[in-house]
Amino acid sequence: MGIFLSRIRISNFRSIEYLDIPLSMTNVLIGANNCGKSNFLKAVNIALGQNKTVSSDDIYIGKDEVLDKTKCATVDIMLRPVDESNNIMSSFSDFWIGVFTEAWITTGDPTGDYVGIRTVLQYDALRNDYVIIRKQISDWGDSISTATVSRRKMFTGDMNTFIAAFYMDAQRDVVDDIKDRKSYFGRATSRVELSPDRVSDIERQLNEVNTQIVESIPALNQTATRIASIATTIGAPNGTLEIEPLARKLSDLHKGMDIIFRDGEAARFSVTQHGMGTRSWISFLTLGAYVDWEKQSLYEEDPESESYIMLTMEEPEAHLHPQAQQKLYSQLCEFSGQKIISTHSPSVVAQANLTDLIHFEKTNGRTIAHSFDGENYTKEEKNRIKREVISSRGELLFSKAIVLCEGITEEQALPVYFKEKFNIEPAFCGVNIIGIGGQNYKTFLSLIKNFNIKWFVFSDGEDKTIRTVRKAIRDVFGVEMQTLSNVIVLDNGEDYEWHLINSGYEEEMVQAICEHEGEPEFVNKYINTRNHTSAGRERTDQPECPTCHQAIYRDIIRDYSGDEGYRQAIYDCCTSKQAKAKYAAIVAERIVSIEDDTRKIPPKVAELFEKMQPIMSDERRPNIETISETATDSQP
């Protein structure tokens, strides 16, 4: 049996005003830069005793708020017992009862026994600084404010021995770690558990090798003689100054240590000659080895003992290509202990369990986080979300806002108009525009709701599409589509191409197509070639054939005569096979180049952007937060 951190509550810590998050054994934090993921990791490590240095900078300060020294930051953690398969148990093992002592264990809770620990960061007037105080939570309650907390208590010695947290930040580099005694690499190499006689024998051999190296190399020997004279110069005639090519003490091995790669039969290369990705990867593997070594050491001292390990890691995938990111994540999952990993990698997210993802966002300077509520979805629904959204469009999880549109035409055209309107590429400000082909609205909206991502829909006006969108919104949010201002529907059964034509952009569409094809008469030639040809077949209202009992069909003949025929020809040219992908962006670029500012953006697209304006102004989204808000967004 073991334990794991099942829940964490954070109040007034850095950018976090209030969070209440359930945890799994492997947690993956996602979201845009500067949304609070690192602050969350630091709070976890403070709660588990890893970080003991705090200051006024760790106290959350709202907009226009002045720090009041009576204001405290609070981190609550709940530790629960689990079996060998990490399933929650009702009671702790005898070992953990001995570690915590009965005084720290809360019993009688309907969900089972737990250990609740409150860590408070508060101002100490005598020290004129912020200090950490720990208290026992005897009744978890519904929030930080309703919990029952004991007087101040210290961790027992056993708690400090058998509970450990390890943190690796985004700036790791094994080249620096090798030289740093305080790094996981340095700690591992400096702890020499050999008999005194064996240590003396090895160090004697190191001294002999050092002497032989210096004496055998004339340049080193001469240099050693020259620099030795500095002792007299500085007034220490009995002092010595020596050159040590190798470390003379086992505890100093890290000073001269290196990691060497050999690529098959190729020459040997130091890790310093490799890129940051490889060096970062080695740092993480070093952490894993160190943790396993620590765990094994405890076991060897007492085979009946258990241990709890928390690993918190920032952006382990940094500097690695996608395939290497996938391999690294699989290795991290094999590390001992509970894990919390922050990432910006769709490749990592695609490998994680859907229910292990925690999405972070920052709204009005305040960090908000949301987990996926797996209990409300069937296994097949979760698999569909993972397969159709995360595995193929994982980048949307890092979005500030998402625009769902009908297909590839809108997906290519809308970014052009967006840049014209807001003077920035949508990707640069965290806006993802996704063409989903009219089939997966429910799947995308389910994920969006769970992670509280701001969203908009730009839908065709065709009856079939409207029915699909309406049903998806009703199924996911329980509201009617027409009540939402963030859903833009094209008028009168239009699709995007007909919207352009009906809005008076025929000339710009023809010009863009002809210029792209390098043929001024391309559209006219298209008309001459396709006019009066078959455009397929359609079922008639005639009775079935009495002989074969089959429906009666007729050919649809193209007619490009007159103004309406010409408009139809432009539409057919833009929507023919492969034309949607070919012409969408260049037509949009032609439209935004129009001198008349009132015509640079089509009417319905302009309406969409008007609804998005608050997002671009870093304001709250208009009237849609109520349908995607969760308990973590509320204050205690």
C-alpha positions in Angstrom: 0.0 0.0 0.0 1.0 3.6 -0.4 -0.4 7.2 -0.4 -1.0 9.9 -2.9 -2.0 13.5 -3.0 -5.6 13.3 -4.0 -6.6 17.0 -3.8 -5.1 20.4 -3.5 -6.6 23.8 -2.6 -4.7 27.0 -3.1 -5.7 30.5 -1.9 -4.0 33.8 -2.5 -0.7 32.4 -3.8 1.0 34.4 -6.6 -1.5 34.5 -9.6 -3.9 32.1 -7.9 -6.7 33.6 -6.0 -8.4 30.3 -5.5 -8.1 26.8 -6.9 -9.5 23.5 -5.9 -8.1 20.7 -8.0 -8.4 16.9 -7.8 -5.2 15.1 -8.8 -4.3 11.7 -10.4 -1.0 9.8 -10.2 0.2 11.5 -13.4 -1.0 15.0 -14.0 -0.3 17.1 -17.1 -0.7 20.8 -16.8 -1.6 22.6 -20.1 -2.3 26.1 -21.1 -0.6 29.2 -22.7 2.5 30.8 -21.3 2.2 32.8 -18.1 -1.1 31.3 -17.1 0.0 30.0 -13.7 1.3 26.5 -14.3 4.7 27.2 -12.6 3.0 28.9 -9.7 0.9 25.8 -9.2 4.0 23.6 -9.2 5.7 25.9 -6.6 2.6 25.7 -4.4 2.8 21.9 -4.4 6.4 21.9 -3.5 5.9 24.4 -0.7 3.1 22.2 0.7 5.3 19.1 0.7 8.3 20.9 2.3 10.5 21.1 -0.8 10.6 25.0 -1.0 11.1 26.8 2.3 11.9 30.3 0.9 8.9 32.6 0.6 8.3 36.3 0.4 5.7 39.0 -0.2 6.0 38.2 -3.9 4.2 34.9 -3.2 1.0 36.7 -2.0 -1.7 37.2 -4.5 -2.6 40.9 -5.1 -5.7 41.8 -7.1 -6.0 44.7 -9.4 -5.7 48.0 -7.7 -5.0 46.1 -4.4 -2.3 47.2 -2.0 -0.6 44.3 -0.1 -1.9 44.1 3.5 0.6 42.3 5.7 -2.3 40.5 7.4 -3.1 38.7 4.1 -1.9 35.1 4.0 -1.4 32.5 1.2 -2.8 29.0 1.9 -2.1 25.6 0.4 -4.2 22.6 1.5 -3.3 19.1 0.5 -5.2 15.9 1.1 -3.2 12.6 1.3 -5.2 9.4 0.8 -4.2 5.7 1.1 -4.0 3.7 -2.1 -3.3 0.0 -2.9 -0.6 -1.4 -5.2 -2.7 -0.4 -8.3 -3.2 3.2 -6.9 -6.9 2.6 -6.1 -8.1 4.7 -3.1 -8.5 2.7 0.1 -10.6 3.5 3.1 -7.8 3.3 5.6 -4.0 3.7 5.9 -1.7 0.8 6.3 0.0 0.1 9.6 3.2 1.6 8.2 1.6 4.9 7.3 -0.3 5.1 10.6 3.1 4.8 12.2 4.6 7.5 10.0 1.8 10.1 10.5 0.7 9.0 14.0 -3.0 8.8 14.7 -2.9 12.5 15.6 -2.5 13.5 12.0 -5.1 11.1 10.5 -8.7 12.1 10.0 -11.0 9.1 10.3 -14.8 8.8 9.9 -15.0 10.7 6.6 -17.5 9.2 4.2 -14.9 9.1 1.5 -12.3 7.4 3.7 -9.4 8.3 6.0 -7.1 11.1 5.0 -4.3 13.3 6.2 -5.0 17.0 5.6 -2.1 19.4 5.8 -2.5 23.2 5.6 0.5 25.3 4.7 0.2 29.0 5.5 2.5 31.7 4.2 2.1 34.6 6.6 4.0 37.7 7.7 6.1 37.5 10.8 6.7 40.9 12.4 9.6 39.8 14.4 11.5 38.5 11.4 10.1 41.2 9.1 9.5 38.5 6.5 7.1 35.9 5.4 7.3 32.4 7.0 5.8 29.0 6.5 3.5 27.5 9.2 1.9 24.1 8.9 -1.4 23.0 10.5 -3.4 19.9 10.6 -6.8 19.8 8.8 -9.2 17.7 10.9 -12.2 18.4 8.7 -11.6 19.2 5.0 -14.9 21.0 4.6 -16.2 22.5 1.3 -13.6 25.2 1.0 -10.5 26.6 2.7 -12.7 28.9 4.8 -15.0 26.2 6.1 -12.3 23.6 6.9 -11.5 22.8 10.6 -7.8 23.4 11.3 -5.8 22.5 14.4 -3.2 24.6 16.1 0.2 24.8 14.6 1.9 21.4 14.2 5.3 20.3 12.9 5.9 17.4 10.6 7.1 14.4 12.5 10.6 13.1 11.7 9.2 10.1 9.9 7.0 12.3 7.7 10.1 14.2 6.6 11.9 10.9 6.0 9.3 9.0 4.0 7.6 11.9 2.2 9.7 13.7 -0.4 9.2 16.1 -3.3 11.5 16.6 -6.2 11.3 19.6 -8.5 13.0 20.2 -11.9 12.5 23.6 -13.5 12.6 24.6 -17.2 16.2 25.8 -17.0 17.8 22.5 -16.3 21.0 21.6 -18.1 23.0 18.5 -17.2 26.2 20.4 -18.0 25.5 22.7 -15.1 24.2 19.8 -13.0 27.4 17.9 -13.3 29.4 20.8 -11.6 26.7 21.6 -9.0 26.9 19.6 -5.8 23.3 20.6 -4.9 21.8 19.2 -8.2 20.4 15.7 -8.3 23.5 14.7 -10.3 25.8 16.3 -7.8 24.0 14.8 -4.8 24.1 11.3 -6.3 27.8 11.5 -7.2 28.9 13.1 -3.9 27.3 10.5 -1.7 29.9 7.8 -1.4 28.8 4.8 0.7 32.0 2.9 1.0 34.1 1.8 3.9 36.7 4.3 5.1 39.5 1.9 4.1 38.1 1.6 0.6 37.7 5.4 0.3 41.3 5.9 1.4 42.6 3.3 -1.1 40.7 4.9 -4.0 41.8 8.4 -3.1 45.4 7.3 -2.7 45.2 5.9 -6.2 43.7 9.2 -7.5 46.6 11.2 -5.9 49.1 8.9 -7.5 47.5 9.3 -11.0 47.3 13.1 -10.5 51.0 13.2 -9.7 51.9 11.0 -12.7 49.9 13.2 -15.1 51.6 16.4 -13.9 55.1 14.9 -13.9 54.6 13.3 -17.3 53.5 16.4 -19.2 56.4 19.0 -19.3 54.0 21.9 -19.8 51.9 21.0 -16.8 55.1 20.3 -14.7 56.6 23.7 -15.6 53.3 25.5 -15.0 52.9 23.8 -11.6 56.4 25.0 -10.6 55.7 28.5 -11.7 52.4 29.0 -10.0 53.7 27.4 -6.8 55.9 30.5 -6.4 52.8 32.6 -5.7 52.8 31.3 -2.1 55.9 33.4 -1.3 54.5 36.4 -3.1 51.3 36.5 -1.1 53.2 36.1 2.2 52.6 32.4 2.8 56.0 30.8 2.3 54.8 27.5 3.7 51.7 27.3 1.5 51.4 25.2 -1.6 49.5 25.5 -4.9 49.0 22.4 -7.0 47.4 21.4 -10.3 44.8 18.6 -10.0 43.8 17.1 -13.4 41.5 14.7 -11.6 39.5 15.0 -8.4 41.5 13.7 -5.4 38.5 13.0 -3.2 35.5 10.9 -4.1 33.1 13.5 -2.8 34.5 15.9 -5.4 34.1 13.6 -8.4 31.5 15.8 -9.9 34.1 18.6 -10.4 35.9 16.7 -13.2 33.1 14.5 -14.4 31.7 14.4 -17.9 29.2 12.3 -19.9 30.4 10.9 -23.2 28.4 9.8 -26.2 29.8 7.3 -28.7 27.7 6.9 -31.9 28.4 3.4 -33.1 32.0 3.3 -34.3 32.2 7.1 -34.4 34.4 9.2 -32.2 33.6 10.0 -28.6 31.8 13.3 -27.9 31.2 15.1 -24.7 27.6 15.9 -23.7 28.7 19.6 -23.9 28.9 19.1 -27.7 25.3 18.0 -27.9 22.2 20.2 -28.1 20.0 21.5 -25.2 17.4 18.8 -25.9 19.7 15.9 -25.2 21.2 17.7 -22.2 17.8 18.4 -20.8 16.7 14.8 -21.4 19.7 13.5 -19.5 18.8 15.8 -16.6 15.4 14.3 -16.3 16.8 10.7 -16.5 19.3 11.7 -13.8 16.4 12.8 -11.6 14.6 9.5 -12.2 17.7 7.6 -11.3 18.3 9.6 -8.1 14.7 9.2 -7.0 14.9 5.4 -7.5 18.2 5.3 -5.7 16.7 7.2 -2.7 13.7 4.8 -2.7 15.9 1.8 -2.8 18.1 3.1 0.0 15.1 3.4 2.3 14.0 -0.1 1.3 17.4 -1.6 2.1 17.3 0.0 5.5 13.9 -1.4 6.2 12.2 -3.8 3.7 8.9 -3.2 5.4 9.0 0.6 4.8 7.1 2.5 2.2 7.7 6.0 0.7 5.8 8.7 -1.0 7.5 10.6 -3.8 6.1 13.7 -5.7 7.9 14.7 -8.9 7.1 18.1 -10.3 8.6 18.9 -13.7 8.4 21.9 -16.0 8.3 21.4 -19.8 10.3 18.2 -20.0 9.9 18.2 -23.8 11.8 21.4 -24.3 14.3 21.4 -27.2 13.2 17.9 -28.4 11.6 16.9 -31.7 8.1 15.3 -31.5 9.2 11.7 -31.6 11.7 12.3 -28.8 9.0 14.1 -26.8 6.9 11.0 -27.0 9.7 8.8 -25.9 10.6 11.1 -23.0 7.0 11.2 -21.8 6.8 7.4 -21.7 10.0 7.3 -19.7 8.7 9.9 -17.3 5.5 7.9 -16.7 7.8 5.0 -15.6 9.4 7.1 -12.9 8.6 6.2 -9.3 6.0 8.3 -7.5 3.2 10.7 -8.3 3.9 13.2 -11.0 2.8 16.7 -12.1 4.2 17.8 -15.5 3.7 21.1 -17.2 3.9 21.1 -21.0 3.4 23.1 -24.2 3.7 20.0 -26.4 0.7 18.6 -28.3 2.8 15.4 -28.7 2.9 15.0 -24.9 -0.8 15.9 -24.5 -1.7 13.3 -27.1 -0.1 10.6 -25.0 -1.6 11.6 -21.7 -4.9 10.2 -20.4 -7.7 12.7 -21.0 -8.7 12.7 -17.3 -5.0 13.5 -16.3 -5.1 16.9 -18.1 -5.5 20.1 -16.1 -6.1 23.2 -18.2 -4.8 26.5 -16.9 -5.9 30.0 -18.1 -5.4 33.5 -16.8 -8.3 35.9 -16.8 -7.9 39.5 -15.5 -4.6 38.5 -14.0 -6.1 35.5 -12.1 -5.2 31.9 -12.7 -8.1 29.5 -13.2 -7.8 25.7 -13.7 -10.1 23.0 -14.9 -9.9 19.2 -15.0 -11.8 17.0 -17.4 -14.9 15.6 -15.8 -14.7 12.0 -17.0 -17.7 10.8 -15.1 -20.0 12.6 -17.4 -18.8 10.8 -20.5 -18.8 7.2 -21.7 -15.6 5.4 -22.6 -16.4 5.7 -26.3 -17.1 9.4 -26.0 -13.7 10.0 -24.2 -12.0 7.9 -26.8 -13.6 10.0 -29.6 -12.5 13.2 -28.0 -8.9 11.8 -27.6 -8.9 10.5 -31.2 -10.6 13.2 -33.1 -9.5 16.3 -31.2 -6.5 15.9 -29.0 -4.5 13.5 -31.1 -5.0 15.5 -34.3 -5.6 19.1 -33.1 -3.9 19.1 -29.7 -2.7 22.7 -30.2 -6.2 24.0 -29.4 -5.6 23.1 -25.7 -3.2 26.0 -25.5 -5.6 28.4 -27.1 -6.9 31.7 -25.7 -10.0 31.2 -27.8 -11.2 28.8 -30.5 -13.3 29.5 -33.6 -15.1 26.4 -35.0 -16.0 26.8 -38.6 -17.4 24.5 -41.3 -14.5 23.5 -43.4 -11.1 24.2 -45.0 -12.3 27.3 -46.8 -13.2 29.1 -43.6 -10.1 27.7 -41.9 -7.8 29.3 -44.5 -9.8 32.5 -45.1 -10.7 33.6 -41.6 -7.1 34.1 -40.5 -6.6 36.6 -43.4 -9.5 38.7 -42.3 -8.5 38.3 -38.6 -5.1 39.8 -39.3 -6.7 42.7 -41.2 -9.1 43.4 -38.4 -6.7 43.0 -35.4 -3.3 43.5 -37.0 -2.0 40.2 -35.7 -1.9 36.6 -36.8 -4.5 34.6 -34.8 -1.9 32.1 -33.8 0.3 34.9 -32.3 -2.5 35.8 -29.8 -3.6 32.3 -29.0 -6.6 32.1 -31.3 -7.2 28.8 -33.1 -9.5 28.6 -36.2 -10.5 25.1 -36.9 -12.5 23.7 -39.8 -14.3 20.6 -38.6 -16.4 19.6 -41.7 -19.7 19.9 -39.9 -19.4 16.5 -38.2 -17.5 16.9 -34.9 -19.1 19.9 -33.3 -20.2 18.0 -30.2 -16.7 16.4 -29.7 -14.9 19.7 -29.9 -17.5 21.5 -27.7 -17.3 18.8 -25.1 -13.5 19.4 -24.7 -14.0 23.1 -24.8 -16.6 23.1 -22.0 -14.5 20.9 -19.7 -11.4 23.1 -20.0 -13.4 26.4 -20.1 -11.8 27.6 -23.3 -13.4 30.6 -24.9 -15.2 29.6 -28.1 -17.1 30.8 -31.1 -18.9 29.1 -34.0 -19.0 30.4 -37.6 -21.6 28.2 -39.2 -23.0 27.7 -42.7 -26.7 28.7 -43.0 -27.7 25.4 -44.6 -30.5 23.6 -42.7 -28.5 20.4 -42.2 -25.5 22.2 -40.7 -27.7 24.4 -38.4 -29.4 21.3 -37.1 -26.0 19.7 -36.3 -24.7 22.8 -34.5 -28.0 23.3 -32.6 -28.0 19.7 -31.4 -24.3 19.7 -30.4 -24.8 22.9 -28.3 -27.9 21.6 -26.7 -26.3 18.2 -25.9 -23.1 19.8 -24.4 -24.3 23.0 -22.7 -28.0 22.4 -22.3 -29.0 25.7 -23.9 -30.5 26.7 -27.3 -28.2 27.9 -30.0 -30.2 31.1 -30.7 -29.6 32.3 -27.1 -25.9 32.5 -27.6 -24.2 35.5 -29.1 -21.0 33.6 -29.8 -22.6 31.6 -32.6 -22.6 33.3 -36.0 -24.8 31.7 -38.7 -24.8 32.7 -42.3 -28.1 34.0 -43.7 -30.6 32.4 -46.0 -29.1 29.0 -46.4 -25.7 30.4 -47.5 -22.4 28.7 -47.3 -19.2 30.9 -47.1 -18.8 31.1 -50.9 -22.4 32.2 -51.5 -22.0 34.7 -48.7 -19.1 36.3 -50.6 -21.0 36.3 -53.8 -24.2 37.7 -52.3 -22.2 40.4 -50.5 -20.9 41.7 -53.8 -17.4 40.2 -54.0 -17.8 38.5 -57.4 -15.2 40.7 -59.1 -12.6 40.2 -56.4 -13.2 36.4 -56.5 -12.7 36.3 -60.3 -9.6 38.5 -60.1 -8.0 36.4 -57.4 -8.6 33.1 -59.3 -7.3 34.4 -62.6 -4.2 35.9 -61.0 -3.5 32.6 -59.2 -3.9 30.6 -62.3 -1.8 33.1 -64.4 -4.6 33.2 -66.9 -6.7 36.5 -67.3 -9.5 34.6 -68.9 -9.4 31.5 -66.7 -12.9 31.9 -65.3 -14.4 32.7 -68.7 -12.7 29.6 -70.1 -14.0 27.6 -67.2 -17.6 28.8 -68.1 -17.2 28.0 -71.7 -15.8 24.5 -70.9 -18.4 23.6 -68.2 -21.6 25.4 -69.5 -24.4 23.0 -70.5 -22.5 20.0 -69.1 -23.8 17.5 -66.5 -23.4 18.5 -62.9 -24.7 15.2 -61.6 -28.1 13.6 -61.1 -31.0 14.3 -58.9 -34.1 12.3 -57.9 -37.4 13.4 -59.5 -40.9 13.3 -58.1 -42.0 10.8 -60.7 -43.3 7.4 -59.6 -40.9 4.5 -59.4 -40.2 2.5 -62.5 -42.9 -0.2 -62.7 -40.5 -2.7 -64.1 -37.4 -2.4 -61.8 -39.1 -0.4 -59.0 -36.2 2.1 -58.9 -36.5 5.8 -58.4 -36.4 8.0 -61.5 -33.4 10.4 -61.7 -32.5 13.2 -64.2 -29.3 14.9 -65.2 -28.6 18.3 -63.8 -27.4 20.5 -66.6 -25.2 23.5 -65.9 -26.6 26.8 -67.2 -24.2 29.7 -66.8 -26.3 32.2 -68.9 -27.3 35.6 -67.5 -26.3 37.2 -64.2 -27.5 34.4 -62.1 -25.7 31.8 -64.3 -22.5 33.8 -64.0 -22.7 33.9 -60.2 -23.3 30.2 -60.2 -20.3 29.7 -62.4 -18.1 31.6 -59.9 -19.5 29.5 -57.1 -18.8 26.3 -58.9 -15.3 27.4 -59.8 -14.5 28.1 -56.2 -16.1 24.9 -54.8 -15.0 22.4 -57.4 -12.6 19.5 -56.5 -9.5 20.9 -54.7 -10.6 24.5 -55.4 -11.6 25.2 -51.8 -8.1 24.6 -50.5 -6.6 26.4 -53.5 -8.5 29.6 -53.7 -9.8 30.3 -50.1 -6.8 32.3 -48.8 -6.0 34.2 -52.1 -9.6 35.3 -52.5 -9.5 36.6 -48.9 -6.3 38.4 -49.5 -7.8 40.1 -52.6 -10.8 41.2 -50.5 -8.7 42.7 -47.7 -6.8 44.7 -50.3 -9.9 46.6 -51.3 -9.4 50.4 -50.8 -12.9 50.9 -49.3 -12.4 50.0 -45.6 -16.1 49.1 -45.2 -15.7 46.3 -47.7 -12.4 44.8 -46.5 -14.2 42.2 -44.3 -17.4 40.3 -45.4 -20.4 41.2 -43.2 -20.8 38.0 -41.3 -17.1 37.7 -40.7 -17.2 41.3 -39.3 -20.0 40.2 -37.0 -17.9 37.3 -35.7 -15.0 39.6 -35.0 -17.3 42.1 -33.2 -18.2 39.3 -30.8 -14.5 38.4 -30.4 -13.5 42.0 -29.7 -13.7 41.6 -25.8 -11.3 38.7 -26.1 -8.8 40.7 -28.0 -9.1 43.4 -25.4 -8.3 40.9 -22.6 -11.8 41.2 -21.2 -14.2 38.5 -20.1 -16.0 36.7 -22.9 -19.6 37.9 -23.6 -22.3 36.0 -21.8 -21.0 32.5 -22.4 -19.0 31.9 -19.2 -22.1 30.7 -17.4 -22.4 27.6 -19.7 -18.8 26.5 -19.2 -17.9 27.6 -15.7 -16.9 25.1 -13.1 -16.5 25.1 -9.4 -12.8 26.0 -9.6 -13.8 29.4 -11.0 -15.6 30.4 -7.8 -14.2 31.8 -4.6 -14.4 30.1 -1.2 
